[in-house]
Amino acid sequence: MTKAKAGARVLYWFRTDLRITDSPALNAALAIDHTAEFYPVWCWDPNYVYGHRVGLNRWSFLLESMTDLSDQLTKLNKKQKLHVVRGAPEKVLPIMWKSWEITHIVWEKDSNAYAKIRDERIKALAKGTAVEVLEVPGRHLFDPTEVVKANHNKPTMTLHQWQSVTSKMGGVDEPLPTPTTLPDPGDVKLGDELGEERYKYEGVDRNAHIRTGSDTCFDKLSGSKGDYAVPTIAEMGFGQPTTSIRGGTTAGHEKLSNFLSHPDDVATFSKPHTAPTSLEPSTTLLSPYIKFGCVGVREIWWGCKEAIKRWDGKGGKETKEPENMFGQLEFRDMYAAAEAAEPDFERIRGNSVCRYIDWGLQNQYDKDGQEILPRPRGGDEDEERLAAWREGRTGFPWIDACMRQLKNEGWIHHLARHSVACFITRGQCYISWERGMEVFDEWLIDWDPASNPGNWMWLSCSAFFSQYYRVYGLKTDKSGALVRKYCPELKNFSDKYIYAPHLAPESVQKEAKCIIGKDYPFPILNEHAEKDRCIARLKNAFALGLHGDAPEVLDGTAPDLLRKKHEETGALDVKTAKEMKEEKAMKKREAAGDSTLDGYVKKAKR
């Protein structure tokens, strides 16, 4: 009989907390009495690798962040590193428990839908063992689950509501100290009784379209060399990323330190007034590091508090919430609490907070209410508009530049996000925010499971915001600097035509060495006509007043109800001011006895 080991053997499961600074969960793990062995672990989960849309730039950022974290752990103890175990958590964690005789498993609490389901499975597996589970909040200013409880189990739908609820929950905790040492790990050899079963993934590989090489990242539980190394892009069968944004807690803290070293910038920071057209990010660019937990939210909160104390009052007026940094962190928490209360937050069907609008290209479901994947093709015009938007070839230079920057860098300014989101949904295309969210899911490095759908619902006026008649314009700074960078075929156009090159005379197009329709597309739609039609249809949807959990939405009758309302109100036949002016002129010509323009002009001259 094997003699039981003395002392605690602690497995710390890193997820979206890739740092050692200000980590309540890591501090809790290291505070366990009589720890004899300590195992920092990352589960390389096929459910994430195949089942979630993730682009090359976010994969690169994640892998760099994992590598940097591993280096930080080694600095605390040369025997330590991040042990990456290849396989689904519910498959590989029990193998670790058994092989390493684990007594405690600790992780940072995650309230988003996928994480909650996954973590409940792990708790259930641990229940029948001697393994004690510690789940410690730390990803947000306030635990979203507790915020929902305090809000009578309802989602927080406004920042004021979130602030009102959390004002009764005490202040934001101050950052915890950074560990200075780590206990040694024990023998990291793993027994494996599951064989290839541990890697089996039954779903659709949502990243197959970017996989250009052989996928070998799950060939062995402990990695290709048996050393639990961080996977590489090549092992995943992917090509090289294009972003200039580097991942890791080191890079994240450098950006935070640089921002906090300028108290006037901190005190006067106003997100709505930063420049979306700047060739270099005009915001803090901390969002990717917050998303992966490379920097702790309390570090930012209290760092800003201390910086403002040092401010001499010069350089402008202090910005207040919600435009300042505190307000931005609070918005993130507001969305997290809304998502924690609504299981269907990432889609329209079943979503109690989301207004039902009869967008094109919505998710499709079978008779049992299960989403059909891949999504069945919709109408040709909608599909072409979506493809043109995604690929940055709409013929609207500002939209195209933003989408190309997003794909290349994995980031765009929040006002650029507003513009492209409005265009594809309520502004011009009337296509479901679910489709736009999917593209952001894939391409954004700072993608967040609550903020991304939350922002898409906001910007499409599906939730959180209702002023659907306020539509973003399709041009910004006069010189078009961002357009010239990301749509280089347009770089030689003058400022006069940079946002509307299709209006340039042929001689100007030839001089710019860009013929519209050949080197750059004509606009895919009439922006003014489509805007008016969108507003008319949205007015009807708001009047109908259905949400995603309405019986009419669930039984499939909602589209017909709105179609009838559109017919009654003429919403599909709405004309622009120009079209109405031309129609009025035609009627005037007909009344004068000549419906041809030439004849009317000649008659008017007589």
SEMIBA-632984 format. One record per residue (C-alpha): x, y, z; residue in three letters. Coordinates in steps of 0.5 Angstrom, whole numbers, plus 500, padded with zeros to 3 digits. Layout:
<pts>
XYZALA...
</pts>
This chain:
<pts>
500500500MET503507498THR504512504LYS500518503ALA504524502LYS505529508ALA502537507GLY497540502ALA498539494ARG495545491VAL493545484LEU492552481TYR488553475TRP490559471PHE485561466ARG483569464THR488571470ASP495571466LEU499575472ARG502574479ILE500581481THR494583484ASP491576484SER486574490PRO485567487ALA493566487LEU494569494ASN488564497ALA492558494ALA499560497LEU495561503ALA493554504ILE497551510ASP502546510HIS503546502THR508541500ALA507542493GLU504547488PHE502546481TYR501552476PRO497549471VAL493551464TRP488546461CYS489547453TRP482546452ASP479543445PRO473546447ASN476553446TYR481551441VAL476548436TYR469551439GLY470558440HIS472563434ARG479566435VAL483569430GLY491569429LEU492575433ASN488573439ARG492566439TRP498570438SER497574444PHE494569448LEU500564447LEU505570449GLU501572455SER502564457MET509564456THR510571460ASP507568466LEU511562465SER517566466ASP514570471GLN513563475LEU520561474THR523568477LYS519566483LEU522559483ASN527556478LYS523549479LYS517552477GLN513554470LYS506554467LEU505547466HIS500546460VAL496540460VAL493538453ARG486536454GLY479538456ALA479540463PRO474535465GLU478529462LYS485532464VAL484535471LEU482528474PRO488525471ILE492530475MET489529482TRP490522482LYS497522479SER499528483TRP495526489GLU492533489ILE489536496THR486543493HIS484546487ILE484553486VAL482558481TRP479565479GLU472565479LYS469566472ASP461568471SER460568464ASN456562461ALA461557458TYR466558464ALA460557469LYS458550466ILE465548465ARG467550472ASP460546475GLU462540472ARG469540475ILE466541482LYS461535481ALA468531479LEU471533485ALA465532490LYS467525490GLY474525491THR478528497ALA480534493VAL477541496GLU475546491VAL477554492LEU473559487GLU475566489VAL473572485PRO478577482GLY476578475ARG472584476HIS471590481LEU465586484PHE463579483ASP458579478PRO454573481THR453577487GLU451583484VAL446580480VAL443577487LYS443584490ALA439586484ASN434581485HIS437576480ASN436581475LYS441583470PRO444590470THR441594464MET444601466THR451604469LEU446607474HIS443601476GLN450597477TRP452603481GLN446603485SER447596487VAL454596488THR454602492SER451598498LYS457592497MET462596500GLY468599496GLY473596491VAL478592494ASP485594494GLU490590490PRO493584494LEU501584494PRO505580489THR508573491PRO515573492THR516566492THR513559490LEU513552493PRO516547489ASP512542484PRO512535486GLY513529480ASP510532474VAL509525471LYS502523469LEU498517468GLY493517463ASP488512463GLU484515457LEU488515451GLY485519445GLU479519448GLU481526452ARG482529446TYR475528442LYS471534440TYR465532437GLU463539435GLY464544429VAL471546428ASP470554428ARG477555426ASN478551421ALA478556415HIS484559418ILE488553419ARG493552414THR497547416GLY497540420SER494541427ASP499537432THR497541439CYS494535442PHE498529440ASP501528447LYS498530454LEU504534456SER506537449GLY511534443SER517534448LYS513532454GLY515538458ASP508541459TYR511547454ALA506553452VAL503550445PRO506554438THR502557433ILE505552428ALA503546432GLU496549432MET496549424GLY496556424PHE500561420GLY503568423GLN499573426PRO499580423THR498584430THR503589433SER500588439ILE504584444ARG501580449GLY504578456GLY503581463THR510585462THR507589456ALA501590460GLY504593466HIS509597462GLU503600458LYS499601465LEU506604468SER506609462ASN499611463PHE499612470LEU506616470SER502622467HIS497624472PRO494629467ASP493624462ASP489620467VAL485625470ALA483628464THR482622460PHE475622456SER474615452LYS469619448PRO474624446HIS480620444THR481620436ALA479614432PRO483616426THR490616430SER495612426LEU497610433GLU492608439PRO489614442SER487610448THR490606453THR490600449LEU489596456LEU483592454SER487586451PRO491585458TYR485586462ILE481581458LYS486576459PHE488578466GLY495580464CYS493586469VAL489586475GLY482591474VAL484593482ARG491595480GLU488600474ILE483602479TRP487604485TRP493606480GLY488611477CYS486614484LYS493615486GLU495618480ALA489623480ILE492625487LYS499627484ARG495631479TRP497639480ASP490641476GLY493643470LYS492641463GLY484641463GLY478639467LYS478632471GLU473628467THR468624471LYS464618470GLU462614465PRO467617461GLU473617465ASN477610466MET473608473PHE467609468GLY470604463GLN471599468LEU464600471GLU461599464PHE465592463ARG462590470ASP455592468MET455588462TYR458582466ALA453582471ALA448583465ALA451576462GLU451573469ALA443573469ALA442572462GLU444565460PRO442567452ASP446573452PHE450572446GLU444571442ARG437573440ILE433567441ARG431566449GLY435573451ASN430576455SER434583455VAL434583447CYS429587443ARG426582437TYR428586431ILE427582424ASP434583422TRP437579416GLY441573417LEU439571424GLN441565428ASN437559425GLN435553430TYR432546429ASP425544431LYS428543438ASP431550439GLY438548438GLN442552433GLU444550426ILE451550425LEU454552420PRO449557419ARG444556413PRO445561408ARG441567407GLY438572402GLY444573397ASP444581398GLU444580405ASP450575405GLU454579400GLU453585404ARG456581410LEU462579406ALA463586403ALA463589410TRP467583413ARG472584408GLU473591408GLY470592401ARG463596402THR465602398GLY465606404PHE472608405PRO471609413TRP468603414ILE473599410ASP479602413ALA476600420CYS475593418MET481592415ARG485595421GLN481590425LEU483584421LYS490586421ASN491589428GLU486585432GLY484592435TRP480598433ILE478605437HIS471604440HIS468609436LEU471605430ALA467599433ARG461604433HIS461606426SER462599423VAL457596428ALA452601426CYS453600419PHE452593419ILE446593423THR441599424ARG445604420GLY445601413GLN445593412CYS439591417TYR443585418ILE443581425SER448583430TRP449576432GLU453576425ARG457582427GLY459579434MET462573430GLU467577426VAL469581433PHE469574436ASP474572431GLU478578430TRP478582437LEU484581441ILE480584447ASP474580446TRP470579452ASP464574453PRO460579456ALA462586453SER462584446ASN455581445PRO453587450GLY456592446ASN453589440TRP446589443MET447597445TRP450599438LEU444595434SER439598439CYS437591441SER438593449ALA441598453PHE440604448PHE434606444SER435612440GLN435608434TYR434614430TYR441617431ARG446614426VAL453614425TYR456618419GLY461614414LEU466619415LYS471622420THR477627420ASP478631413LYS485628411SER483621411GLY489619415ALA486612417LEU483611410VAL490612406ARG494607411LYS489601411TYR486603404CYS492604400PRO489604393GLU485610395LEU492614398LYS492619392ASN485622392PHE485629395SER481630401ASP475632397LYS474625395TYR477621400ILE471619403TYR467618397ALA472616391PRO466614387HIS464621386LEU471623383ALA471625376PRO474620371GLU480624370SER481625378VAL481617378GLN486616373LYS490621376GLU490618383ALA491611379LYS485608382CYS479607378ILE472606382ILE469599380GLY476596378LYS481598383ASP476600389TYR469598389PRO463602388PHE458603394PRO454597396ILE448601397LEU445608398ASN447610405GLU441615406HIS436610403ALA438604407GLU438609413LYS431611412ASP429604411ARG432601417CYS429607422ILE422605419ALA423598420ARG426599427LEU420604429LYS415598428ASN420593432ALA420598438PHE412599437ALA411591437LEU415591443GLY417583443LEU424581446HIS428574445GLY424570450ASP417572447ALA413566445PRO412569438GLU420569438VAL420562440LEU415559436ASP417563430GLY411567428THR415574430ALA417575423PRO411575420ASP408580425LEU413585423LEU412584416ARG405585416LYS407591420LYS412594415HIS407593410GLU401597414GLU406602415THR410602408GLY416601412ALA420597406LEU418603401ASP421609405VAL424614400LYS430618401THR429626401ALA432626394LYS428620392GLU422624394MET424630391LYS425627384GLU418624385GLU415631387LYS418633380ALA416628376MET408629379LYS409636377LYS412635370ARG406630369GLU401635371ALA404640366ALA403635361GLY410633360ASP413627364SER420627360THR425632363LEU427634357ASP420636355GLY419639361TYR425644361VAL424646354LYS416648356LYS419651362ALA423656358LYS418658353ARG
</pts>
